[in-house]
């Protein structure tokens, strides 16, 4: 029995030894088989970490590690490039050192949300570089967790979007300028149409009033009443002229203008009218500053801005008018409209008045927009300035601060080799028409009668037509010594009438009349050099003087008509035939202008 028990114990021991040998052998075999896989996995993990570190180090974005206490624990090369701090300089500092006071409060709020477990917070804010330069930033913040899953800090990714925001702002400014230009153009077309019709009406009112004044000679009371009517008409003429200036519908005749001389002339005018409570200072340029513009319109720019400044200083202040030359780099965003790089003549009008908030400054160049009480302003002064400046291929901007004042800057192309303009001709009596025939083409029947009366009183025979086809028919039948035609008419413009007549009579003098030529007599409303033009509403003296300059006394009248076949429009009237034709041709017809 003991032997059997001993044998059993020996067998058990041998079995345990065999099992142990098998276990260790199997373990060795497993270890030998798995170690390469483990090593490979470790290598892959290390490579991935190296790649992530390389990406983090070479990305343009700032990648910053932050502890729960707000201290920086990691700072990559992107952070160095954006903010100018090296890792050695900024690791251990507070993350809030990159922000201003408003940014500090914002970052504390973000830290609290991260501590509560919120992840991937995205927002935009402003941070500051080491040298104080503002950095427009897009931030992404996510929590960092330790091996136990507890939040131990945050990873902050900051992208510098300063350039992108500047580009977006520039694009917004361009779109806003485009919208403003389109709005101004629409308003201009509306105002131009009104001005065209109104000028025809004013021409009738002005001249019939002048006729009545002549008839009322000796009747002092009636003459005085008529003078009041005439004065009111003059104010209406000025208002319409401002409308046309804004719409670029006013036909101008520019010349070289010295801005220093313009300043001196305006100073003399303002000295009598602006008021003793305004301290007026003019600062002329040390060197001549010359522009190519209409002299009266340059004065109007200064006067309108000066009057606007005066109204902004009811309790007194300082008004400065200055002329100089200034260089632009072409990148200015506040110019209306933008200008290419170059050197320009500049007018500055500054006041110490009430100033304007941004929402008002954005609209001040719109016609009829005014902040003045009813009856105190038309809303056309600054719109007129805008029209004049852009008509002269210039630009302007305005800076205003409530309670501080306003500064307007006007930029006009600089003339480098100016020409001197001759002295003005003194007013004189118009020459007598001496029986010469004038073909008048005017679609406004009442105004046609006014013109006929003026010319007849000046010694001319008159043929009157209310449209282009009628005018050509009269020319074929009677001929003429001069053509006086409206510009804008239904069916056929005055310019086209003249072109057809000039096919057979190229030497025939042509005088255009209009209150709104709409560019039909030249480009951008500047008269072509060969164009003779008189602006509506005109006086009898102005019309007779202008026509007299063209129909020179002593000029041979048109030869007698030939019975043979001639070109379709070859006219040849005699004075007597023209006179009789005038009676037949004075047809009164009302048409829509």
C-alpha positions in Angstrom: 0.0 0.0 0.0 2.7 2.5 0.8 4.5 1.5 -2.4 1.4 2.2 -4.5 0.9 5.6 -2.9 4.6 6.5 -3.5 4.2 5.5 -7.2 1.1 7.7 -7.5 3.0 10.6 -6.1 5.9 10.1 -8.5 3.4 9.9 -11.5 1.8 13.2 -10.4 5.2 14.9 -10.1 6.2 13.7 -13.5 2.9 15.0 -14.9 3.4 18.4 -13.3 6.9 18.5 -14.7 5.7 17.6 -18.1 2.9 20.2 -17.9 5.4 22.8 -16.8 7.7 22.0 -19.7 4.8 22.2 -22.1 3.7 25.5 -20.7 7.0 27.2 -20.9 7.6 25.7 -24.3 4.3 27.0 -25.5 4.9 30.4 -24.0 8.2 30.6 -25.6 6.7 29.7 -28.9 3.9 32.4 -28.5 6.4 35.0 -27.4 8.7 34.2 -30.3 5.7 34.5 -32.7 4.2 37.7 -31.2 7.3 39.8 -30.5 7.7 41.0 -34.2 4.0 42.1 -34.3 4.4 44.0 -31.1 7.6 45.6 -32.3 5.9 46.5 -35.6 2.9 48.0 -33.8 5.2 50.0 -31.6 7.2 51.2 -34.6 3.9 52.3 -36.3 2.8 54.2 -33.2 6.1 56.0 -33.0 6.0 56.9 -36.7 2.5 58.2 -36.3 3.5 60.3 -33.3 6.5 61.6 -35.2 4.3 62.5 -38.2 1.8 64.3 -35.9 4.6 66.2 -34.3 6.0 67.2 -37.7 2.5 68.3 -38.9 1.9 70.2 -35.7 5.3 71.8 -35.9 5.1 72.8 -39.6 1.5 73.8 -39.9 0.7 77.5 -40.4 -1.8 77.4 -37.6 -0.8 78.0 -34.0 -1.2 74.8 -31.8 -1.1 75.6 -28.1 -1.5 73.3 -25.1 -3.1 74.8 -22.1 -3.4 73.5 -18.5 -6.6 73.7 -16.5 -5.0 76.7 -14.7 -4.7 78.6 -18.0 -0.9 78.2 -18.4 0.7 77.4 -21.8 2.2 73.9 -21.8 2.9 73.5 -25.6 3.7 76.1 -28.3 4.4 75.1 -31.9 6.3 76.9 -34.6 3.0 78.2 -36.1 2.4 80.0 -32.8 5.8 81.5 -33.0 5.2 82.8 -36.6 1.8 84.2 -35.8 2.5 85.8 -32.4 6.3 86.4 -32.5 6.9 84.6 -29.2 9.3 81.6 -29.1 8.3 78.5 -27.2 10.9 79.2 -24.6 9.4 82.7 -24.1 5.8 81.7 -23.8 5.5 78.2 -22.3 4.6 78.8 -18.7 2.9 82.1 -19.4 -0.9 82.6 -19.2 -2.8 82.1 -22.4 -4.8 85.2 -21.6 -1.7 87.3 -22.3 -2.5 87.1 -26.0 -5.8 88.9 -25.5 -7.1 92.3 -24.4 -9.6 92.9 -21.6 -12.6 91.8 -23.7 -10.7 88.7 -24.9 -9.7 87.8 -21.3 -13.4 87.6 -20.3 -14.1 85.6 -23.4 -11.3 83.1 -22.6 -12.4 82.5 -19.1 -15.9 81.7 -20.4 -14.3 79.2 -22.8 -12.2 77.6 -20.0 -15.3 77.1 -17.9 -17.1 75.3 -20.8 -14.1 73.1 -21.4 -13.9 72.2 -17.7 -17.6 71.1 -17.9 -16.7 68.7 -20.7 -17.9 70.7 -23.7 -15.7 69.9 -26.8 -14.6 71.5 -30.0 -15.6 75.1 -29.3 -15.2 77.3 -32.5 -15.3 81.1 -32.6 -13.6 84.2 -34.0 -11.8 86.8 -31.9 -8.9 89.2 -31.8 -5.6 88.4 -30.3 -2.3 90.4 -30.2 1.2 89.6 -31.3 4.3 90.3 -29.2 4.8 93.7 -30.9 1.1 94.7 -30.3 -0.1 94.0 -33.8 -3.7 92.8 -33.8 -4.3 89.3 -35.1 -7.8 88.4 -36.4 -8.1 84.8 -35.3 -10.3 81.8 -35.8 -10.0 79.5 -32.7 -10.9 75.9 -32.1 -10.7 74.6 -28.5 -11.0 70.9 -27.4 -10.4 69.3 -24.0 -7.4 67.1 -23.3 -8.0 64.0 -21.1 -5.5 61.9 -19.1 -5.3 58.1 -19.0 -8.0 58.0 -16.4 -10.4 60.0 -18.7 -10.2 63.1 -16.6 -9.9 66.5 -18.3 -6.4 67.8 -17.7 -6.2 70.8 -20.1 -7.1 72.0 -23.5 -5.7 72.0 -27.1 -6.1 75.4 -28.8 -5.7 75.8 -32.5 -5.5 79.4 -33.8 -5.7 80.3 -37.5 -4.6 83.8 -38.6 -7.5 85.1 -40.7 -6.4 88.8 -40.7 -5.7 88.8 -44.5 -8.9 87.0 -45.2 -10.9 89.4 -43.2 -9.2 92.4 -44.8 -10.0 90.9 -48.2 -13.6 90.3 -47.3 -13.9 93.9 -45.9 -12.3 95.2 -49.2 -14.8 93.2 -51.2 -17.7 94.5 -49.0 -16.5 98.0 -49.6 -16.3 97.5 -53.3 -19.8 96.0 -53.4 -21.1 98.9 -51.3 -19.5 101.4 -53.6 -21.0 99.7 -56.6 -24.4 99.7 -55.0 -24.0 103.4 -54.1 -23.0 104.2 -57.6 -26.0 102.4 -59.0 -28.3 104.1 -56.6 -26.8 107.5 -57.5 -27.1 106.8 -61.2 -30.8 105.9 -60.8 -31.5 109.0 -58.8 -29.5 111.0 -61.4 -31.6 109.7 -64.3 -34.8 110.6 -62.5 -33.5 114.1 -61.6 -32.2 114.7 -65.1 -35.5 114.0 -66.6 -37.2 116.4 -64.3 -34.6 119.1 -65.0 -35.0 118.7 -68.7 -38.7 119.4 -68.6 -38.3 122.1 -65.9 -35.8 124.0 -68.0 -38.2 124.2 -70.9 -40.8 125.6 -68.6 -38.4 128.1 -67.0 -37.3 129.3 -70.5 -40.9 130.2 -71.2 -41.4 131.9 -67.7 -38.2 133.9 -67.9 -38.7 135.2 -71.4 -42.4 136.0 -71.1 -41.6 137.8 -67.8 -38.9 139.8 -69.7 -41.4 140.6 -72.4 -43.9 141.8 -69.8 -41.2 144.0 -68.1 -40.6 145.7 -71.4 -44.3 146.3 -71.9 -44.7 147.5 -68.3 -42.2 150.3 -68.7 -43.5 153.3 -66.8 -45.8 151.2 -64.6 -43.7 151.0 -61.5 -46.0 148.8 -59.4 -46.4 146.2 -62.2 -42.6 146.3 -63.0 -41.9 145.6 -59.3 -44.2 142.6 -59.3 -42.6 141.2 -62.4 -39.2 141.6 -60.9 -40.3 139.4 -58.1 -41.5 136.8 -60.6 -38.1 137.0 -62.4 -36.2 136.6 -59.1 -38.2 133.5 -58.3 -37.4 132.2 -61.7 -33.7 132.8 -61.2 -33.8 130.8 -58.0 -35.6 128.0 -59.8 -32.9 128.1 -62.6 -30.2 127.7 -60.0 -32.0 124.8 -58.4 -32.3 123.1 -61.7 -28.7 123.7 -62.6 -27.7 122.0 -59.4 -29.8 119.0 -60.4 -28.1 118.8 -63.7 -24.7 119.1 -62.2 -25.5 116.1 -59.9 -26.8 114.1 -62.8 -24.0 115.1 -65.1 -26.6 116.4 -67.5 -25.2 120.0 -67.5 -23.2 120.7 -70.5 -19.9 122.3 -69.4 -17.0 124.0 -71.1 -13.9 123.3 -68.9 -10.6 125.1 -69.0 -7.4 125.3 -66.9 -8.2 126.6 -63.4 -5.7 127.6 -60.8 -7.0 126.4 -57.4 -5.1 129.1 -55.6 -7.0 131.7 -57.6 -10.3 129.9 -57.0 -9.6 129.9 -53.2 -8.9 133.7 -53.3 -12.1 134.4 -55.2 -14.2 132.2 -52.9 -12.6 133.8 -49.8 -13.7 137.2 -51.1 -17.3 136.0 -51.6 -17.5 134.2 -48.3 -16.0 137.1 -46.3 -19.2 139.0 -47.0 -21.7 136.3 -46.4 -20.5 133.5 -44.1 -20.8 135.5 -40.9 -18.6 137.1 -38.3 -19.0 134.1 -36.0 -17.0 131.9 -38.4 -13.2 132.1 -38.5 -12.4 131.6 -42.2 -8.8 130.5 -43.0 -7.5 129.8 -46.5 -4.3 127.9 -47.1 -3.2 128.2 -50.7 -0.6 125.8 -52.2 3.0 126.9 -52.2 3.2 125.8 -55.8 0.6 126.4 -58.6 -2.1 123.7 -58.6 -4.0 123.6 -61.8 -7.0 121.5 -62.8 -9.0 121.2 -66.0 -12.6 122.0 -65.0 -15.4 124.5 -65.4 -14.3 127.6 -63.3 -17.8 128.2 -62.1 -18.2 124.6 -60.9 -14.9 124.7 -59.0 -16.2 127.8 -57.2 -19.5 126.0 -56.6 -17.7 123.1 -55.0 -16.0 125.4 -52.5 -19.1 127.5 -51.9 -21.4 124.5 -51.3 -19.0 122.9 -48.9 -18.4 126.2 -47.1 -22.1 126.9 -46.7 -22.6 123.3 -45.4 -19.8 123.9 -42.9 -21.3 127.2 -41.8 -24.6 125.6 -41.1 -22.9 122.9 -39.0 -21.4 125.7 -36.8 -24.4 127.7 -35.6 -22.5 128.9 -32.5 -19.3 129.7 -34.4 -16.2 127.8 -35.2 -13.3 127.6 -37.7 -13.6 126.9 -41.4 -10.4 126.0 -43.3 -10.1 126.0 -47.1 -6.9 124.5 -48.4 -5.4 123.7 -51.8 -2.3 121.4 -52.4 -1.1 118.4 -54.4 -1.4 114.9 -52.9 -0.2 111.4 -54.0 -2.6 108.4 -53.9 -1.4 104.8 -54.1 -4.7 103.6 -55.7 -5.6 101.3 -52.7 -7.7 103.8 -50.8 -11.1 102.3 -49.9 -12.9 105.4 -48.9 -12.7 107.2 -52.2 -16.0 107.9 -54.1 -15.3 106.7 -56.8 -11.9 105.0 -56.5 -8.9 106.6 -58.3 -5.7 105.0 -59.8 -2.4 105.8 -58.2 -0.9 109.1 -59.0 -0.5 112.8 -57.9 -3.7 114.8 -57.8 -4.7 118.4 -57.1 -6.5 118.4 -53.7 -9.0 120.7 -52.1 -9.7 120.3 -48.4 -12.6 121.9 -46.6 -12.6 121.4 -42.8 -14.8 122.7 -40.1 -15.1 122.4 -36.3 -18.8 121.9 -36.4 -21.3 119.3 -35.1 -20.0 116.4 -37.2 -22.0 113.5 -38.5 -22.6 109.9 -37.4 -21.6 107.2 -40.0 -25.2 106.5 -41.0 -25.6 110.2 -42.1 -22.2 110.4 -43.7 -23.0 107.4 -45.9 -26.0 109.3 -47.5 -24.9 112.9 -47.7 -24.2 112.8 -51.5 -27.7 111.6 -52.3 -29.9 114.2 -54.0 -32.6 115.7 -51.7 -31.2 114.0 -48.6 -30.8 116.6 -45.9 -30.7 116.7 -42.1 -31.7 120.3 -42.0 -35.1 121.5 -40.9 -37.8 121.9 -43.5 -37.3 125.0 -45.6 -33.6 125.3 -44.6 -32.0 123.1 -47.3 -32.8 121.5 -50.6 -30.6 118.4 -50.2 -28.8 119.2 -53.4 -25.6 121.0 -52.2 -23.5 118.0 -51.6 -25.1 116.0 -54.4 -24.0 118.8 -56.7 -20.4 118.6 -55.3 -20.4 114.9 -56.0 -21.6 115.5 -59.6 -19.1 118.2 -60.4 -16.2 116.2 -59.0 -17.0 112.9 -60.8 -17.7 114.8 -64.0 -14.1 116.2 -63.8 -12.8 112.6 -63.4 -12.1 113.2 -59.8 -13.0 111.7 -56.5 -13.8 112.7 -52.9 -14.0 111.4 -49.4 -15.4 112.6 -46.1 -14.3 112.1 -42.5 -16.6 113.2 -39.8 -16.8 112.8 -36.1 -19.8 113.9 -34.0 -18.8 116.8 -31.7 -15.4 117.3 -33.5 -16.1 118.3 -37.1 -16.0 117.3 -40.7 -13.3 117.3 -43.4 -14.0 116.9 -47.1 -11.1 116.0 -49.5 -11.6 116.6 -53.2 -9.1 115.0 -55.6 -9.0 116.3 -59.2 -6.5 115.4 -62.0 -3.5 117.7 -61.9 -2.6 119.7 -65.0 1.2 119.8 -65.4 1.4 122.3 -68.2 -1.5 124.8 -67.7 -2.6 127.3 -70.3 -3.7 130.8 -69.3 -7.3 131.8 -70.1 -7.9 135.1 -71.7 -9.9 137.9 -70.0 -13.6 137.8 -70.2 -15.3 139.8 -73.0 -17.3 142.8 -71.7 -21.1 142.7 -72.2 -22.2 144.4 -75.4 -25.3 144.8 -77.6 -26.0 141.9 -79.9 -25.6 142.4 -83.7 -28.7 142.9 -85.8 -29.9 139.9 -87.7 -30.2 142.0 -90.9 -33.0 139.9 -92.3 -31.2 136.6 -92.2 -33.2 133.4 -92.0 -32.9 131.1 -88.9 -34.5 127.7 -88.9 -35.7 127.0 -85.4 -36.4 123.4 -84.3 -38.1 123.1 -80.9 -40.7 120.4 -79.9 -42.1 122.5 -77.1 -44.6 124.7 -79.0 -44.8 127.5 -76.5 -41.0 127.8 -76.2 -40.8 127.8 -80.0 -43.0 130.9 -80.0 -40.8 132.5 -77.4 -37.7 131.9 -79.5 -39.4 133.1 -82.7 -40.4 136.3 -80.9 -36.8 136.9 -79.6 -35.3 136.3 -83.0 -37.8 138.4 -84.9 -37.1 141.2 -82.4 -33.4 140.9 -83.2 -33.9 141.4 -86.9 -34.1 137.8 -88.1 -36.6 136.0 -90.3 -37.7 132.8 -88.6 -38.8 129.3 -89.8 -40.2 127.3 -87.0 -40.5 123.5 -86.9 -41.6 121.3 -84.0 -39.8 118.1 -85.1 -37.0 116.8 -87.3 -38.9 115.8 -90.4 -40.8 119.1 -90.5 -37.5 121.0 -90.1 -35.9 119.1 -93.1 -39.0 119.8 -95.2 -38.7 123.5 -94.4 -35.1 123.4 -95.3 -35.7 121.8 -98.6 -38.3 124.4 -99.4 -36.8 127.6 -98.0 -33.2 127.1 -97.0 -31.8 129.1 -94.1 -28.7 131.0 -93.0 -28.4 129.3 -89.6 -30.0 126.4 -87.7 -31.1 126.7 -84.1 -32.3 123.4 -82.8 -33.2 121.7 -79.5 -31.1 118.6 -78.8 -33.4 116.0 -77.3 -36.6 115.6 -79.3 -38.9 112.7 -80.2 -38.1 110.6 -83.3 -35.1 112.7 -84.4 -32.5 114.5 -82.3 -31.2 117.9 -83.1 -27.8 116.5 -83.8 -29.3 114.2 -86.4 -31.2 117.1 -88.0 -27.9 119.0 -88.3 -26.1 116.0 -89.7 -28.6 115.6 -92.5 -28.6 119.3 -93.4 -24.8 119.3 -93.4 -24.8 116.7 -96.1 -25.7 119.4 -98.6 -24.7 122.5 -96.6 -21.6 121.6 -94.6 -20.8 125.2 -93.9 -24.2 126.1 -92.4 -23.9 127.5 -88.8 -25.7 125.3 -86.2 -26.5 126.5 -82.7 -27.8 123.8 -80.3 -30.0 124.7 -77.3 -31.0 122.4 -74.5 -31.5 122.2 -70.8 -30.2 118.6 -70.7 -28.2 117.3 -73.6 -27.7 113.8 -72.1 -24.3 113.5 -73.7 -25.6 114.0 -77.3 -23.2 116.9 -77.9 -20.0 115.3 -76.6 -18.5 112.7 -74.4 -19.3 112.8 -70.6 -21.2 116.1 -71.2 -18.1 118.0 -72.2 -18.8 119.8 -75.5 -17.1 118.7 -78.6 -14.8 121.5 -79.9 -16.9 122.1 -83.0 -20.2 122.5 -81.2 -21.9 125.8 -80.5 -24.3 125.5 -77.6 -26.6 127.7 -75.5 -28.1 126.4 -72.3 -31.8 126.6 -71.4 -33.2 128.7 -69.9 -31.6 131.6 -71.8 -32.4 135.3 -72.0 -33.1 137.1 -75.2 -29.7 138.9 -74.9 -27.8 135.7 -74.5 -29.5 134.0 -77.5 -29.0 137.0 -79.8 -25.4 137.4 -78.8 -24.6 133.7 -79.3 -26.4 133.6 -82.7 -24.8 136.9 -83.7 -21.3 135.4 -83.1 -22.1 132.7 -85.7 -24.2 134.7 -88.3 -21.5 137.4 -88.9 -22.9 140.6 -90.4 -21.9 140.8 -94.0 -22.1 137.0 -94.5 -23.6 136.3 -98.0 -27.1 135.0 -97.7 -28.2 131.8 -99.3 -28.4 131.8 -103.1 -31.7 131.6 -104.8 -33.2 128.1 -105.3 -32.5 126.3 -108.5 -35.3 124.6 -110.4 -32.9 121.9 -111.7 -32.6 118.6 -109.9 -30.2 119.1 -107.0 -29.4 117.1 -103.9 -32.5 116.4 -101.9 -31.6 118.9 -99.2 -30.0 121.6 -101.4 -31.8 124.8 -100.2 -31.5 128.2 -101.8 -33.8 130.8 -100.4 -33.8 134.5 -100.9 -34.5 136.9 -98.0 -37.9 137.6 -99.4 -38.8 134.0 -99.8 -37.5 133.3 -96.4 -39.6 136.0 -94.9 -42.8 134.7 -96.5 -41.8 131.1 -95.6 -41.4 132.1 -92.0 -45.1 133.1 -91.8 -46.2 129.8 -93.2 -43.8 127.8 -91.1 -44.7 129.1 -87.6 -46.8 126.1 -86.8 -47.9 125.8 -83.2 -48.1 122.3 -82.0 -48.0 120.8 -78.5 -45.9 117.7 -78.2 -44.4 115.7 -75.3 -40.8 116.6 -74.6 
